[in-house]
Amino acid sequence: MKEPATRRRFLAAAGVAGVAGLAGCSGGADPATETTNVVTSTPSTTAANETSEAGTGTPSSSAVESPFDRGTLVDDFEAFGSEESRWGTIRGTTEADTDDVYAGTQSVRMSNENGDAAGIFKSFPDGLDLTSHDLSLAVKLEKPVRGRFAAEFIAPARSDMLTSKRFIPKELNDWIRIDLGYTGKKGEPVMEAIQELRLMVLTEEGTPIDVHIDDLRKIPKPDTGKVVLQFDDSRASHYDVAFEELQDRGWAGGSAIIPNSINSDGYLTTGQMREMRDAGWDMMSHPQASKPLPQYSEAKQQQLIQQAYNYLDLKGFSEGARHFVAPYNRVSKTTLDIVSEYHDAGYMFGACPNNAQQPSNMYAISRVMGRDPQGTRRILNIADAYNQLVVVTWHTIGYGDEYETTPEDFRNVLDHIEEETGLEVVAPSALLDG
């Protein structure tokens, strides 16, 4: 974990600046692009007044680019294209690429100008044992500009398989490491003997595909899966409903705080934030922005991210300030580089679970939207069966059209976690420190 002194130096150098306007919500992706077992939410239309373009400069280093050496290498793709590689093409064109790599000397480029699918597959005659490991992969998705990376785990036949679908946001068209969290299950997969692995991008016909992959690894996971419960936009219902419900169960969650919303009608008060903090909750950083961060200059992004962090740190919420929640669930490589200088973890919509021991990218932890209780329960059940981490997110909880989720639907998910799964509920900082 990075020393907080890194962020303190930024605080000392830049001082404390005010933030104008009310931020946009971190809603999910366009539902048309997401076909996993959860229903996504749409971005809030709340606007903010844009502040000045002043910033403190570009961070000199980035934890996002640190070499990844956890777990065991399954394939570095250095032999791709040769007979010993044993990878076959599912659809589209596949080739080794020595010009654009994540690690080593070459990656695999998968493309299909006609869309539909592009991918590769590999058989494991002796079986790939994933009983106590998850797969982690480096991905660079250039086309479509936002879309889903998919994996299929044939164990041992298509009648017994797991699927993984990870949503990648529009501006994140550079290398990113992802966990292949399971989003679908068929039959009873035999995890100690995965017979075939399929890696691909799926689109509608006519939507071109251009994606690179590299550095496939299996990383250890714990014997018990985990759940993190998060609540976006510092709404009053986080205290009135969610806090009360979680207190009754002895659980703590995280509230993504929009600084200028605090003490306003319909939002949390400073006193409520302190009460929640003292009960183990994290007050997480959710920068003020009227549009996704990647649409701003690098200096402006740094200013917005720093100001949101400063607010929490100086108000006494330094534990929660370690966590960043992406406005509109949209980030670029530049955004993640800046986030890594101020925060120890970052969350965005990904629509799939993560590695429960430690997500392989701590600045792009995948969340699922919790407003559909049936779909959320399904994801939770899969994570429970395979010891993965699910981060479930809600916005507003109450009665009426202005609320995303009813209290009954919210309690339904909590009851399911408590009564039907063995998942451990942890606050964001407990995940970070544990």
C-alpha positions in Angstrom: 0.0 0.0 0.0 1.3 3.5 -0.8 2.2 5.8 2.1 -0.4 8.5 2.6 2.5 11.0 2.6 2.3 11.0 -1.2 -1.1 12.6 -1.1 -0.1 14.8 1.8 2.6 16.4 -0.4 -0.1 17.2 -2.9 -2.3 18.8 -0.2 0.6 20.9 1.1 1.5 22.1 -2.4 -1.9 22.9 -3.7 -3.8 24.1 -0.6 -7.6 23.8 -0.3 -9.8 25.1 -3.1 -13.6 25.4 -3.2 -15.7 23.3 -5.6 -18.6 24.8 -7.5 -21.8 23.0 -8.5 -23.3 19.6 -7.9 -21.7 16.6 -9.4 -23.2 14.1 -11.9 -24.1 10.7 -10.6 -22.0 7.6 -11.4 -24.6 5.7 -13.1 -24.1 2.5 -15.2 -23.6 2.0 -18.9 -26.2 2.1 -21.6 -28.4 -0.9 -20.8 -28.2 -1.9 -24.5 -24.5 -2.7 -24.2 -24.8 -4.8 -21.0 -26.3 -8.3 -21.1 -25.0 -9.8 -17.9 -27.2 -10.8 -15.0 -27.5 -7.3 -13.5 -29.6 -4.3 -14.7 -27.5 -1.2 -15.1 -28.6 2.4 -14.2 -28.3 5.4 -16.3 -26.3 8.6 -15.5 -27.8 11.4 -13.6 -28.5 14.6 -15.5 -27.6 16.8 -12.6 -25.3 19.5 -13.9 -22.3 21.3 -12.3 -20.7 24.6 -12.9 -17.3 24.0 -14.4 -14.4 25.4 -12.3 -11.2 26.8 -13.6 -8.6 24.7 -15.5 -6.0 25.2 -12.8 -4.1 22.1 -11.7 -1.0 20.9 -9.9 0.6 19.1 -12.9 1.0 15.6 -14.0 1.9 12.9 -11.4 5.5 11.8 -11.9 4.7 8.1 -11.5 1.8 5.7 -11.7 0.9 2.6 -9.8 -1.3 1.7 -12.7 1.8 0.9 -14.7 3.6 -1.1 -12.1 4.7 -4.6 -13.3 2.1 -7.3 -12.5 3.7 -10.4 -11.1 1.0 -11.9 -8.8 0.0 -15.5 -9.2 1.2 -17.9 -11.9 1.6 -17.2 -15.6 -0.8 -19.2 -17.7 0.4 -17.8 -21.1 2.5 -14.8 -22.0 1.6 -15.2 -25.7 5.3 -15.0 -26.7 4.8 -18.2 -28.7 1.5 -17.1 -30.3 1.5 -17.8 -34.0 3.7 -20.9 -33.7 2.6 -24.5 -33.5 3.6 -24.8 -29.8 1.1 -22.0 -28.9 -2.0 -24.3 -29.4 -4.3 -21.3 -29.6 -7.0 -21.4 -32.3 -9.1 -18.6 -33.8 -12.8 -18.4 -32.9 -13.7 -15.7 -35.5 -12.2 -12.7 -37.1 -8.4 -12.3 -37.6 -5.8 -13.0 -34.9 -2.1 -12.3 -35.0 0.9 -11.7 -32.9 1.7 -8.0 -32.4 5.2 -6.8 -31.4 4.4 -3.1 -31.6 1.8 -2.9 -28.9 2.4 -5.1 -25.8 1.6 -5.1 -22.1 4.5 -7.3 -21.1 7.3 -9.2 -22.9 7.8 -8.8 -26.6 4.4 -9.5 -28.2 0.7 -9.5 -27.5 -2.2 -11.0 -29.4 -4.3 -8.7 -31.6 -7.9 -9.9 -32.4 -9.9 -8.0 -35.0 -13.1 -8.3 -37.1 -14.1 -5.4 -39.3 -17.6 -7.0 -39.7 -18.1 -7.3 -35.9 -20.1 -10.0 -34.2 -17.1 -11.8 -32.6 -13.3 -11.9 -32.5 -11.4 -14.3 -30.3 -9.2 -17.2 -29.6 -9.5 -20.5 -27.8 -7.1 -23.1 -26.3 -7.6 -26.6 -25.1 -6.1 -28.0 -21.9 -6.0 -31.8 -22.3 -4.7 -32.2 -18.8 -7.1 -29.7 -17.4 -6.5 -26.1 -16.2 -7.1 -26.2 -12.4 -9.0 -23.1 -11.2 -10.3 -24.5 -7.9 -8.4 -22.0 -5.9 -7.5 -19.4 -8.5 -9.1 -16.7 -10.7 -7.9 -15.7 -14.1 -6.5 -12.2 -14.7 -5.8 -10.7 -18.1 -4.4 -7.5 -19.7 -6.8 -6.1 -22.3 -6.6 -3.1 -24.6 -10.0 -2.5 -26.3 -9.9 0.1 -29.1 -13.0 -1.0 -31.1 -15.8 -0.8 -30.1 -15.0 2.3 -28.2 -16.9 0.8 -25.3 -17.9 -2.8 -25.0 -17.6 -6.2 -23.3 -14.7 -8.5 -23.0 -16.0 -12.1 -22.6 -14.5 -15.4 -21.5 -15.9 -18.9 -21.5 -14.6 -21.7 -19.3 -15.6 -25.1 -20.7 -15.5 -27.6 -17.8 -15.5 -30.2 -19.3 -18.1 -29.5 -22.0 -20.4 -26.6 -23.0 -23.1 -28.2 -20.9 -20.9 -27.4 -17.9 -19.4 -24.0 -18.2 -18.9 -20.6 -16.7 -18.9 -17.3 -18.5 -17.4 -13.9 -17.7 -18.4 -10.6 -19.2 -16.5 -7.4 -18.3 -17.7 -4.0 -19.4 -14.9 -1.6 -20.4 -15.9 2.1 -20.5 -15.6 4.3 -23.6 -12.4 6.3 -22.9 -10.4 3.4 -21.4 -8.8 2.4 -24.7 -5.4 1.7 -23.3 -4.0 -1.4 -21.5 -6.0 -2.4 -18.4 -5.8 -5.5 -16.3 -9.1 -7.2 -15.4 -10.2 -10.1 -13.4 -12.4 -12.6 -15.3 -15.2 -12.6 -12.7 -18.0 -15.1 -13.4 -21.3 -13.7 -14.6 -23.0 -16.8 -15.8 -23.1 -20.6 -15.1 -24.4 -23.6 -16.9 -24.5 -27.1 -15.4 -21.9 -28.1 -12.8 -18.5 -27.0 -14.0 -15.5 -29.1 -12.8 -13.1 -26.4 -11.8 -10.0 -28.6 -11.3 -10.2 -29.6 -15.0 -11.1 -26.7 -17.3 -10.8 -28.3 -20.7 -11.1 -25.2 -22.9 -10.7 -21.5 -22.5 -12.2 -19.0 -24.9 -11.3 -15.3 -24.9 -13.2 -12.9 -27.1 -15.0 -9.6 -27.7 -18.6 -9.7 -28.8 -20.5 -7.0 -30.6 -23.5 -6.5 -32.8 -23.0 -7.5 -36.4 -21.4 -4.5 -38.3 -19.7 -3.1 -35.2 -15.9 -3.5 -35.8 -13.7 -5.1 -33.2 -10.0 -4.4 -32.5 -8.6 -5.6 -29.2 -5.2 -6.7 -27.8 -4.7 -9.2 -25.0 -1.6 -10.2 -23.1 -0.2 -11.7 -19.9 -2.8 -14.3 -18.8 -2.4 -15.3 -15.2 -4.1 -17.3 -12.5 -4.1 -15.6 -9.1 -5.0 -17.1 -5.7 -8.3 -16.5 -4.1 -9.6 -17.0 -0.6 -11.8 -19.8 0.7 -14.7 -17.4 1.2 -16.2 -14.8 -1.2 -16.9 -11.2 -0.2 -19.4 -8.5 -0.7 -18.8 -4.7 -0.6 -22.0 -2.6 -0.4 -21.7 0.9 -1.8 -24.1 3.8 -2.2 -23.5 6.6 -4.6 -24.1 10.4 -4.5 -24.3 11.0 -0.7 -28.1 10.8 -0.7 -30.1 11.0 2.5 -31.5 7.5 2.0 -28.0 6.2 2.6 -28.5 7.2 6.2 -32.3 6.9 6.6 -32.5 3.4 5.0 -29.2 1.8 4.2 -27.4 2.7 7.4 -30.2 1.4 9.5 -30.6 -1.8 7.6 -26.8 -2.6 7.7 -26.6 -1.6 11.4 -29.2 -4.2 12.2 -27.0 -6.9 10.6 -23.7 -5.6 12.0 -22.4 -4.6 8.6 -20.7 -1.5 7.3 -20.7 0.0 3.7 -19.4 2.9 1.8 -21.0 6.1 0.7 -19.6 8.0 -2.3 -19.6 11.6 -1.3 -20.3 14.6 -3.6 -18.8 17.4 -1.4 -21.1 20.2 -2.4 -24.2 18.2 -1.8 -23.5 17.7 1.9 -26.0 19.5 4.2 -28.3 20.1 1.3 -32.0 19.0 1.2 -32.2 15.3 0.3 -28.5 14.6 1.0 -26.4 13.5 3.9 -25.4 16.0 6.7 -21.9 16.2 8.1 -23.2 14.8 11.4 -24.7 11.8 9.7 -21.4 11.2 7.8 -19.6 11.2 11.2 -22.0 8.8 12.7 -21.7 6.4 9.8 -17.9 6.7 9.8 -17.8 5.9 13.6 -19.9 2.7 12.8 -17.2 1.5 10.3 -18.5 3.1 7.1 -16.3 4.7 4.5 -17.0 8.2 3.2 -15.6 7.7 -0.3 -14.4 10.3 -2.8 -16.8 11.0 -5.7 -15.5 14.1 -7.5 -17.6 17.1 -8.6 -18.2 16.9 -12.3 -20.9 17.8 -14.8 -19.6 15.3 -17.3 -17.2 12.3 -17.3 -13.7 13.1 -16.1 -12.0 12.0 -19.4 -13.8 14.9 -21.2 -11.7 17.3 -19.2 -8.1 18.3 -19.6 -5.5 16.4 -17.6 -5.0 19.5 -15.4 -8.7 19.8 -14.8 -9.1 16.1 -13.9 -6.3 16.4 -11.4 -8.0 19.4 -9.8 -11.3 17.7 -9.5 -9.9 14.5 -8.1 -7.6 16.4 -5.6 -10.4 18.7 -4.4 -12.7 15.8 -3.6 -10.0 14.0 -1.8 -9.0 17.2 0.1 -12.6 17.7 1.3 -12.8 14.3 2.9 -9.3 14.3 4.3 -9.7 17.7 5.9 -13.2 16.9 7.3 -11.9 13.9 9.2 -12.8 11.1 6.7 -9.2 10.2 5.7 -9.9 6.4 5.8 -12.8 6.7 3.3 -10.8 9.2 1.2 -8.5 6.4 0.1 -11.3 5.2 -2.1 -12.3 6.8 -5.5 -15.6 6.3 -7.3 -15.6 7.3 -10.9 -18.3 9.9 -11.9 -20.5 8.3 -14.6 -18.3 5.2 -14.3 -16.1 6.7 -16.9 -12.3 6.9 -16.8 -9.3 7.0 -19.2 -5.7 5.9 -18.7 -4.9 9.5 -17.7 -7.7 9.5 -15.1 -6.4 6.3 -13.5 -2.9 7.6 -13.4 -4.1 10.6 -11.4 -6.3 8.5 -9.2 -3.4 6.3 -8.3 -1.6 9.4 -6.8 -4.3 10.3 -4.4 -6.2 7.0 -3.7 -5.5 3.4 -2.9 -8.6 2.0 -4.6 -10.9 3.0 -7.5 -14.3 1.7 -8.4 -16.3 1.8 -11.6 -19.1 -0.2 -13.4 -17.7 -3.4 -14.8 -20.7 -5.7 -14.4 -18.8 -8.6 -13.0 -17.2 -9.9 -9.8 -13.5 -9.5 -8.9 -10.8 -11.5 -7.2 -11.7 -11.6 -3.5 -8.2 -11.7 -2.1 -7.2 -8.6 -4.0 -8.5 -7.3 -7.3 -5.8 -7.5 -9.9 -6.4 -3.8 -10.7 -7.0 -1.8 -7.5 -7.9 1.3 -9.5 -10.6 -0.3 -11.8 -12.5 -2.5 -9.3 -15.7 -3.7 -11.0 -19.1 -2.9 -9.6 -22.6 -4.2 -10.4 -25.7 -2.2 -10.0 -28.1 -3.5 -7.4 -31.5 -2.1 -8.4 -32.6 -5.4 -10.0 -32.8 -7.8 -7.0 -33.2 -11.0 -9.1 -30.1 -10.2 -11.2 -28.1 -9.1 -8.2 -29.0 -12.3 -6.3 -27.8 -14.4 -9.3 -24.4 -12.7 -9.4 -24.1 -13.1 -5.6 -24.8 -16.8 -5.9 -22.1 -17.3 -8.5 -19.6 -15.3 -6.4 -20.5 -17.4 -3.4 -20.0 -20.7 -5.2 -16.6 -19.6 -6.6 -15.3 -17.4 -3.8 -15.2 -14.1 -5.7 -15.8 -10.5 -4.7 -19.0 -8.6 -5.7 -19.3 -4.8 -5.2 -23.0 -3.9 -5.3 -24.0 -0.3 -5.8 -27.2 1.6 -5.2 -28.1 5.3 -5.6 -31.5 6.3 -4.0 -33.7 4.0 -1.8 -37.3 4.9 -1.2 -40.8 5.1 -2.6 -41.8 7.0 -5.7 -40.5 7.6 -9.2 -37.5 9.6 -8.0 -36.1 6.6 -6.2 -34.0 3.9 -7.9 -34.8 1.1 -5.5 -37.6 0.4 -3.0 -36.7 -0.5 0.6 -38.3 -3.9 0.0 -36.1 -4.7 -3.0 -33.0 -3.4 -1.1 -33.8 -5.6 2.0 -34.4 -8.6 -0.3 -30.8 -8.4 -1.5 -29.5 -8.0 2.1 -31.6 -10.9 3.3 -30.3 -13.0 0.5 -26.7 -12.3 1.4 -27.3 -13.0 5.0 -29.5 -16.1 4.8 -28.7 -17.7 1.5 -25.0 -17.2 1.0 -21.7 -17.6 2.9 -20.3 -14.4 1.6 -18.5 -12.1 4.0 -19.7 -8.5 4.0 -16.8 -6.0 4.3 -16.5 -2.3 4.1 -14.2 -0.9 1.4 -11.4 -0.2 3.9 -11.7 -3.6 5.4 -11.2 -5.0 1.9 -8.2 -2.7 1.4 -6.6 -3.4 4.7 -7.5 -7.1 5.1 
